[in-house]
Amino acid sequence: MKNSIKRMFWLISLMFFLVIIWLGKLAIIDRDELRTNSYNPRMQYSDSTIKRGSIKDINGEILAESQKTDDGYVRKYPRSRMAGHVTGYSSKGKTGVEAVENFELENIQNEVVQRITNAFTGEDVKGNDVVLTIDMDIQSVAGDLLGDQKGAIVVMEPTTGRVLAMQSYPDFDPNTVSDDWQELKADEDSPLINRTTQGLYPPGSTFKIVTALAGMEYVPDLASFTVECTGEDEFENKVIHCYNDKAHGTVDIYKAMEQSCNCYFAELGKIIGGQNLRTVADRLGINSNLGLELPSSKSSVSINGNSTESELVETAIGQGKTIVTPMYMATLISAVANGGNMKVPYIVDHIEDYKGEVSNITLPKTSSQIMTLDEAKELTEMMIGVVNNGTGKQASVKGYQVAGKTGTAENSTGIDHSWFVGFAPAENPKVAVAVVLENAEGNKRATPIAGKLIKAYLDKYE
C-alpha cells in the first residue's frame, strides 16, 4: 500500500514538474513567438488598444497606419492594392510586413514599460514604424505596367539586394480583407498569394544564363563550340523545338544566347552533363532559401547525374521540372550585374521608434560569390547582344546599355508564360528587373515592360 502511494506521489510530482517546465518555456522562451503569432486571439485586442506603428516606403510615404476610432485603433492602407502584397493585412491573421515585423510594429519589447508610464500620462501605447526599401514611385510604375495581367514584377538594386518594387497580380485591397474574405479565399486565381516570392514558374530560356555559365566551366572549347540549328532536335524520342521552329543556322554561344536557340543549349547541356549542371545550379542558390524577410517558396532544379538525356536537355533550356520564383530570378540577374556577388534580398531598411530614433538599419549581406568576375562579364556581354541584336530589343532604353535575357516558359495547363530578366546600365549596373507574365504567349509581352521599368528607374535616379 505504501509503495503504491509513493509511486503515485512521485508520478504526480513528475507531472507537476513537467507542467511547470512547460509553462516556464511558454512564459520565457516562447513568449515573443506566441505574442506575435497572427492567430493568437489576444492580437485582436492588442491591435485595437495599441497605436500600431506605420509602414513607410523609403521616401517616408505611409503605406499602413493606425487611425483611432471610438472602438480603438483601425488599420488603414492609403495605397490600397498598389502595395497590398508588400504590407499584407492585419485582419484575418497577418501577412506580409504586417506579420514579419509585428514585433516592431507593436513595440512588444517596450509595451509593458509604456503601459506603466502611460498610466500616468494618459497617452496610448505606440508601436515602432517600419521603413521599407520599396520606392512607391517605382512600385506604382510596376503596378501600372502589370495592370490586370496575371504575373509578377521585381525591381532590385543589384549592388545591395534592396528590393525597390514587388508587384503581384491578381491583388487585393488590404482595407477590405475582412469584408472580402470568403470571396478572396474562393478565388481560383489566388489573389492572396504574393507571386513575387511564392509563385513558382518554369524559367524558360532565362535559365540559359545558368547553362551558359556551366558551359564556361565544363566545356573548355566553348568559344569554338557550334551547332547547326535546323529549328528542332531530337533526344531519346524527345523533340526540342526553337521558338516558332525557326532555324538559326550555324550558331555559337553568343548567337545562341541572342536568338535563344534551344537546339544549341540542348546540345550544350548534353556535353555539360547532368551532375555538372546540377552543381552549378546549386551554387547559384536555386535549391536554397534566399533569406528574404517575407515567406518565400524555394526555387528548385532536380537534374543530377542519373537523369535521362531528355530530362537533361529539357533542364538545359529551362523546361522540365525546374521551377523558380520571380524574386530568385531578380536575385540571380542582380548577381551577374554585381560581378558574380549575390546579395541577400531585403525589403526592411530600418526601424523608427515612437520617439523618432532610428535603429536596426539593414546592411547589405553577401550570400556568396556564385561566379568569377570574368564569367559575370562574359555573361553580361552575351546579354547585351540579346538586347542589341536578339530577342530582347524591346527592352532597350535610349541613352543606356541594357543587358538581359528573354524567356518563353511552356505551361502544361495553358498558354506559355513570358519572361524577361535584365539590368542597366550594363557597364555600371544600378537596377535589375525580373518580369513574368502568365499565359502571355512568348517573350514579347514581358520584354517591353522590363524596358519601361528600367527607364523609369534611370529617369528618377540617373
C-alpha positions as CSV (number, residue, x, y, z in Angstrom):
1,M,0.0,0.0,0.0
2,K,2.8,2.4,1.0
3,N,4.7,1.6,-2.3
4,S,1.6,2.4,-4.3
5,I,1.2,5.7,-2.5
6,K,4.8,6.5,-3.1
7,R,4.6,5.7,-6.8
8,M,1.5,7.9,-7.1
9,F,3.2,10.7,-5.2
10,W,6.3,10.6,-7.5
11,L,4.2,10.3,-10.6
12,I,2.1,13.4,-9.6
13,S,5.3,15.2,-8.7
14,L,6.8,14.4,-12.0
15,M,3.7,15.6,-13.9
16,F,3.6,18.8,-11.9
17,F,7.3,19.4,-12.5
18,L,6.8,18.9,-16.3
19,V,3.8,21.3,-16.3
20,I,6.0,23.9,-14.5
21,I,8.7,23.5,-17.1
22,W,6.2,23.7,-20.0
23,L,4.6,26.9,-18.5
24,G,8.1,28.4,-18.0
25,K,9.0,27.7,-21.6
26,L,5.8,29.4,-22.8
27,A,6.4,32.4,-20.5
28,I,10.1,32.9,-21.1
29,I,11.3,31.2,-24.3
30,D,8.2,31.2,-26.5
31,R,6.8,34.5,-25.1
32,D,7.6,36.6,-28.1
33,E,6.7,34.0,-30.7
34,L,3.3,33.4,-29.1
35,R,2.8,37.1,-28.5
36,T,3.4,37.9,-32.2
37,N,1.6,34.9,-33.7
38,S,-1.1,36.2,-36.0
39,Y,-3.5,33.5,-34.9
40,N,-3.3,34.5,-31.2
41,P,-6.8,35.8,-30.2
42,R,-5.2,38.4,-28.0
43,M,-3.8,40.0,-31.1
44,Q,-7.2,41.4,-32.0
45,Y,-7.5,43.1,-28.6
46,S,-3.9,44.3,-28.8
47,D,-4.4,45.8,-32.2
48,S,-7.3,47.9,-31.0
49,T,-5.6,49.2,-27.9
50,I,-2.1,49.9,-29.2
51,K,-1.3,52.6,-31.8
52,R,0.5,50.2,-34.1
53,G,3.5,51.7,-35.9
54,S,3.2,52.8,-39.5
55,I,4.8,51.1,-42.5
56,K,6.5,53.5,-44.9
57,D,8.3,53.4,-48.2
58,I,11.9,54.6,-48.5
59,N,10.8,58.1,-49.1
60,G,8.6,58.2,-46.0
61,E,5.3,57.7,-47.8
62,I,2.8,56.0,-45.4
63,L,1.7,52.6,-46.7
64,A,-0.1,51.4,-43.5
65,E,-1.2,53.4,-40.4
66,S,-3.4,53.1,-37.4
67,Q,-6.3,55.5,-37.0
68,K,-8.2,56.0,-33.8
69,T,-11.9,55.4,-33.6
70,D,-14.5,55.2,-30.8
71,D,-13.8,51.4,-30.6
72,G,-10.0,51.7,-30.6
73,Y,-7.5,51.7,-33.5
74,V,-8.3,50.6,-37.0
75,R,-5.6,49.8,-39.6
76,K,-5.7,51.8,-42.9
77,Y,-3.7,51.4,-46.1
78,P,-3.6,54.6,-48.1
79,R,-2.1,53.0,-51.2
80,S,-4.5,50.1,-51.1
81,R,-3.9,47.5,-53.8
82,M,-0.7,49.2,-55.1
83,A,1.2,47.9,-52.1
84,G,-1.1,45.2,-50.7
85,H,1.2,42.3,-51.2
86,V,4.0,44.2,-49.6
87,T,2.3,45.5,-46.5
88,G,0.0,42.4,-46.2
89,Y,-3.0,42.8,-44.0
90,S,-3.6,42.7,-40.2
91,S,-7.1,41.2,-40.1
92,K,-8.0,37.5,-40.5
93,G,-4.5,36.9,-39.2
94,K,-1.5,38.8,-40.5
95,T,0.6,38.6,-43.7
96,G,3.4,40.5,-45.4
97,V,5.3,43.1,-43.5
98,E,2.4,43.3,-41.0
99,A,3.3,39.7,-40.0
100,V,7.0,39.6,-40.2
101,E,7.6,42.9,-38.4
102,N,4.8,42.6,-35.9
103,F,7.2,42.6,-33.0
104,E,8.4,46.1,-34.0
105,L,5.1,47.5,-35.1
106,E,3.6,46.7,-31.7
107,N,6.9,47.6,-29.9
108,I,6.4,44.5,-27.9
109,Q,9.7,44.6,-26.0
110,N,8.7,48.0,-24.5
111,E,5.0,47.6,-24.3
112,V,4.8,46.9,-20.6
113,V,7.0,49.8,-19.7
114,Q,4.9,52.1,-21.9
115,R,1.7,50.9,-20.3
116,I,3.0,51.7,-16.9
117,T,4.3,55.1,-17.9
118,N,1.3,56.0,-19.9
119,A,-1.0,55.2,-17.0
120,F,0.2,58.5,-15.5
121,T,0.4,60.5,-18.7
122,G,-2.8,59.2,-20.3
123,E,-1.1,58.6,-23.7
124,D,-1.6,55.5,-25.8
125,V,0.9,52.7,-26.2
126,K,2.8,53.4,-29.5
127,G,4.5,50.9,-31.8
128,N,7.6,51.5,-34.0
129,D,7.5,52.5,-37.6
130,V,8.9,50.1,-40.2
131,V,10.6,51.8,-43.1
132,L,10.9,49.7,-46.3
133,T,13.3,49.7,-49.2
134,I,10.3,49.9,-51.5
135,D,10.1,53.1,-53.6
136,M,6.5,53.8,-54.3
137,D,7.4,55.8,-57.4
138,I,8.8,52.6,-58.9
139,Q,6.2,50.4,-57.3
140,S,3.5,52.4,-58.9
141,V,5.1,52.2,-62.3
142,A,5.4,48.4,-61.9
143,G,1.7,48.2,-60.9
144,D,0.5,50.3,-63.8
145,L,2.6,48.2,-66.3
146,L,1.4,44.9,-64.8
147,G,-2.2,46.1,-64.9
148,D,-4.7,43.2,-64.8
149,Q,-2.2,40.8,-66.3
150,K,-1.5,37.8,-64.0
151,G,2.1,37.7,-63.1
152,A,4.8,39.4,-61.1
153,I,7.5,42.1,-61.2
154,V,10.5,42.6,-59.0
155,V,12.9,45.6,-59.2
156,M,16.1,45.3,-57.2
157,E,19.3,47.3,-56.6
158,P,22.0,44.7,-57.6
159,T,24.8,46.0,-55.5
160,T,22.9,45.8,-52.3
161,G,19.9,43.5,-52.6
162,R,17.5,46.3,-51.8
163,V,14.0,45.4,-53.2
164,L,12.7,48.6,-54.8
165,A,9.4,47.2,-56.1
166,M,7.5,43.9,-56.0
167,Q,4.2,43.7,-57.7
168,S,1.9,40.7,-57.9
169,Y,-1.4,40.3,-59.7
170,P,-4.2,39.3,-59.0
171,D,-4.1,41.5,-56.0
172,F,-6.3,42.6,-53.1
173,D,-7.3,45.6,-51.1
174,P,-5.9,45.2,-47.5
175,N,-8.5,47.8,-46.3
176,T,-11.4,45.4,-47.1
177,V,-9.9,41.9,-46.5
178,S,-12.4,41.1,-43.7
179,D,-15.4,42.0,-45.9
180,D,-13.9,40.3,-48.9
181,W,-12.5,37.2,-47.1
182,Q,-14.8,34.5,-48.4
183,E,-14.5,35.7,-52.0
184,L,-10.8,36.1,-51.8
185,K,-10.4,32.5,-50.4
186,A,-12.6,31.1,-53.1
187,D,-10.9,32.9,-56.0
188,E,-9.2,30.3,-58.2
189,D,-6.6,32.9,-59.3
190,S,-5.3,33.1,-55.7
191,P,-5.1,36.9,-55.2
192,L,-3.8,36.5,-51.6
193,I,-0.6,34.7,-52.9
194,N,2.3,37.1,-53.4
195,R,3.6,35.8,-56.8
196,T,6.9,37.6,-56.5
197,T,8.0,35.4,-53.6
198,Q,5.6,32.5,-53.6
199,G,4.8,32.0,-57.3
200,L,6.7,29.1,-58.9
201,Y,7.2,29.1,-62.7
202,P,9.3,27.3,-65.2
203,P,12.1,29.7,-66.1
204,G,12.1,29.1,-69.8
205,S,15.0,30.5,-71.7
206,T,16.1,32.7,-68.8
207,F,17.7,29.5,-67.4
208,K,20.1,29.6,-70.3
209,I,22.1,32.0,-68.2
210,V,22.8,29.1,-65.8
211,T,23.5,26.7,-68.7
212,A,25.9,29.2,-70.3
213,L,27.8,29.6,-67.1
214,A,28.1,25.8,-66.7
215,G,29.4,25.7,-70.3
216,M,32.1,28.2,-69.4
217,E,33.2,26.0,-66.5
218,Y,32.9,22.5,-68.0
219,V,33.4,22.9,-71.8
220,P,37.0,24.0,-72.4
221,D,36.4,24.9,-76.1
222,L,33.1,26.7,-75.6
223,A,34.1,29.7,-77.7
224,S,34.5,27.4,-80.7
225,F,31.6,25.0,-80.0
226,T,28.9,25.5,-82.6
227,V,25.7,23.8,-83.6
228,E,23.9,23.7,-86.9
229,C,20.3,24.6,-85.9
230,T,17.5,23.4,-88.1
231,G,14.8,24.6,-85.8
232,E,14.4,21.3,-84.0
233,D,16.5,18.5,-82.5
234,E,15.6,15.0,-81.1
235,F,16.9,13.4,-77.9
236,E,15.6,10.0,-76.8
237,N,12.4,10.5,-78.8
238,K,12.0,13.9,-77.2
239,V,11.9,16.6,-79.9
240,I,13.2,20.0,-78.9
241,H,11.9,23.0,-80.9
242,C,13.2,26.5,-81.2
243,Y,10.6,29.2,-80.9
244,N,8.3,29.0,-83.9
245,D,10.5,26.2,-85.2
246,K,12.9,28.9,-86.5
247,A,16.2,27.6,-88.0
248,H,19.1,29.7,-86.8
249,G,21.8,28.0,-88.9
250,T,25.3,27.8,-87.5
251,V,25.4,29.3,-84.0
252,D,28.0,29.8,-81.3
253,I,27.3,30.6,-77.7
254,Y,26.8,34.3,-78.4
255,K,24.4,33.9,-81.3
256,A,22.6,31.1,-79.4
257,M,22.0,33.5,-76.5
258,E,21.0,36.4,-78.7
259,Q,18.4,34.3,-80.6
260,S,17.6,32.0,-77.7
261,C,18.4,28.9,-79.7
262,N,17.0,25.8,-77.9
263,C,18.9,23.4,-80.2
264,Y,22.2,24.9,-79.2
265,F,21.6,24.9,-75.5
266,A,20.2,21.4,-75.6
267,E,23.4,20.1,-77.2
268,L,25.5,22.1,-74.8
269,G,23.6,20.6,-71.9
270,K,24.4,17.1,-73.2
271,I,28.1,18.0,-73.1
272,I,28.0,19.6,-69.7
273,G,26.2,16.6,-68.1
274,G,23.5,16.3,-65.5
275,Q,25.7,16.4,-62.4
276,N,27.8,19.3,-63.6
277,L,24.7,21.3,-64.4
278,R,23.2,20.5,-61.0
279,T,26.5,21.5,-59.3
280,V,26.4,25.0,-60.9
281,A,22.6,25.4,-60.2
282,D,23.1,24.5,-56.6
283,R,26.0,27.0,-56.3
284,L,23.7,29.7,-57.7
285,G,21.2,29.0,-54.9
286,I,18.4,27.5,-56.9
287,N,17.7,24.8,-54.3
288,S,18.3,27.1,-51.3
289,N,16.3,29.8,-49.4
290,L,17.0,33.4,-50.4
291,G,16.9,34.8,-46.9
292,L,14.3,37.4,-47.7
293,E,12.2,38.6,-44.7
294,L,8.9,37.6,-46.4
295,P,7.6,34.0,-46.6
296,S,9.0,32.6,-49.9
297,S,8.8,29.4,-51.9
298,K,12.0,27.7,-52.8
299,S,13.2,27.5,-56.4
300,S,14.3,24.1,-57.4
301,V,16.0,22.0,-60.1
302,S,16.1,18.2,-59.9
303,I,18.6,17.3,-62.6
304,N,21.5,15.1,-61.5
305,G,24.0,12.5,-62.8
306,N,21.3,9.9,-63.1
307,S,18.9,11.9,-65.1
308,T,17.9,10.8,-68.6
309,E,19.2,12.6,-71.7
310,S,15.7,14.0,-72.4
311,E,15.5,15.3,-68.8
312,L,18.9,16.9,-69.1
313,V,18.2,18.8,-72.4
314,E,14.8,19.9,-71.1
315,T,16.5,21.3,-68.0
316,A,19.3,23.0,-70.1
317,I,16.7,25.1,-71.9
318,G,14.7,25.9,-68.8
319,Q,11.8,23.4,-69.0
320,G,11.2,20.1,-67.4
321,K,10.9,20.1,-63.6
322,T,12.8,23.3,-62.9
323,I,10.8,26.0,-61.1
324,V,11.8,29.4,-59.9
325,T,10.3,32.4,-58.2
326,P,10.5,35.9,-59.7
327,M,12.4,37.0,-56.6
328,Y,15.0,34.3,-57.2
329,M,15.4,35.4,-60.9
330,A,15.8,39.0,-59.8
331,T,18.5,38.0,-57.2
332,L,20.3,35.8,-59.8
333,I,20.4,38.5,-62.5
334,S,21.5,41.0,-59.8
335,A,24.4,38.8,-59.0
336,V,25.5,38.8,-62.7
337,A,25.2,42.6,-62.7
338,N,27.3,42.7,-59.4
339,G,30.3,40.8,-60.8
340,G,29.1,37.4,-59.5
341,N,28.5,38.6,-56.0
342,M,25.0,37.5,-54.9
343,K,23.4,39.7,-52.3
344,V,20.7,38.6,-49.9
345,P,17.5,40.4,-50.9
346,Y,15.7,42.6,-48.3
347,I,12.8,44.9,-48.0
348,V,13.1,46.4,-44.5
349,D,15.5,49.3,-44.5
350,H,15.3,50.4,-40.8
351,I,13.1,50.9,-37.8
352,E,12.0,54.3,-36.3
353,D,10.8,54.2,-32.8
354,Y,7.9,56.2,-31.4
355,K,10.4,58.9,-30.4
356,G,11.8,59.2,-33.9
357,E,15.0,57.4,-33.2
358,V,16.4,55.2,-36.0
359,S,17.6,51.6,-35.2
360,N,18.1,48.2,-36.8
361,I,19.4,49.6,-40.1
362,T,19.7,46.7,-42.5
363,L,23.2,46.4,-44.1
364,P,23.7,44.6,-47.4
365,K,24.8,41.0,-47.0
366,T,26.6,38.8,-49.4
367,S,25.0,35.4,-49.9
368,S,28.0,34.0,-51.9
369,Q,30.3,34.7,-54.8
370,I,28.5,32.5,-57.3
371,M,30.7,33.1,-60.3
372,T,34.0,34.8,-61.1
373,L,34.2,38.4,-62.2
374,D,35.3,37.3,-65.7
375,E,32.4,34.9,-66.0
376,A,30.0,37.6,-65.0
377,K,31.5,40.0,-67.6
378,E,31.2,37.3,-70.3
379,L,27.5,36.6,-69.4
380,T,26.9,40.4,-69.5
381,E,28.3,40.7,-73.0
382,M,26.1,37.8,-74.1
383,M,23.0,39.6,-72.7
384,I,24.0,42.9,-74.2
385,G,23.8,41.0,-77.5
386,V,20.3,39.8,-76.6
387,V,19.0,43.4,-76.2
388,N,21.0,44.9,-79.1
389,N,20.7,42.2,-81.7
390,G,18.4,39.5,-80.5
391,T,15.1,38.7,-78.8
392,G,15.3,41.4,-76.2
393,K,15.3,44.6,-78.4
394,Q,12.1,45.9,-76.9
395,A,13.9,46.2,-73.5
396,S,16.3,48.8,-74.9
397,V,16.4,52.3,-73.3
398,K,17.7,55.3,-75.3
399,G,21.0,56.5,-73.9
400,Y,21.7,53.4,-71.8
401,Q,23.0,49.9,-72.5
402,V,20.7,47.3,-71.2
403,A,21.7,43.6,-70.7
404,G,19.1,40.9,-70.4
405,K,17.6,37.6,-71.3
406,T,14.1,36.8,-72.6
407,G,12.2,33.6,-71.9
408,T,9.2,31.7,-73.1
409,A,8.2,29.1,-70.5
410,E,6.0,26.2,-71.5
411,N,2.9,25.9,-69.4
412,S,1.4,22.4,-69.1
413,T,-2.0,23.9,-68.1
414,G,-2.4,26.5,-70.8
415,I,-0.7,29.3,-72.8
416,D,3.1,29.8,-72.4
417,H,4.4,32.3,-69.8
418,S,6.5,35.3,-70.8
419,W,9.8,36.2,-69.0
420,F,12.4,38.9,-69.1
421,V,15.3,39.4,-66.7
422,G,17.9,42.2,-67.1
423,F,19.8,45.1,-65.7
424,A,21.2,48.6,-66.6
425,P,23.4,50.4,-67.3
426,A,25.3,47.3,-68.3
427,E,28.7,48.9,-67.7
428,N,27.8,50.1,-64.2
429,P,24.5,48.4,-63.1
430,K,22.2,50.3,-60.9
431,V,18.9,48.5,-61.4
432,A,17.9,44.9,-62.1
433,V,14.4,43.6,-63.0
434,A,12.5,40.3,-63.3
435,V,9.2,40.2,-65.1
436,V,7.0,37.2,-65.6
437,L,3.5,37.3,-67.2
438,E,1.3,34.2,-67.1
439,N,-0.3,32.9,-70.3
440,A,1.2,35.7,-72.3
441,E,2.3,33.8,-75.5
442,G,6.0,34.3,-75.8
443,N,8.6,36.7,-74.5
444,K,7.4,39.8,-76.3
445,R,4.9,40.8,-73.6
446,A,7.4,40.9,-70.7
447,T,10.3,42.5,-72.6
448,P,8.8,46.0,-73.2
449,I,7.5,46.1,-69.6
450,A,11.1,45.5,-68.4
451,G,12.4,48.2,-70.6
452,K,9.9,50.8,-69.3
453,L,10.7,49.8,-65.7
454,I,14.4,50.3,-66.3
455,K,13.7,53.6,-67.9
456,A,11.5,54.8,-65.0
457,Y,14.3,54.0,-62.6
458,L,17.0,55.7,-64.7
459,D,14.8,58.7,-65.3
460,K,14.5,59.2,-61.5
461,Y,17.9,58.3,-60.2
462,E,20.4,58.9,-63.0
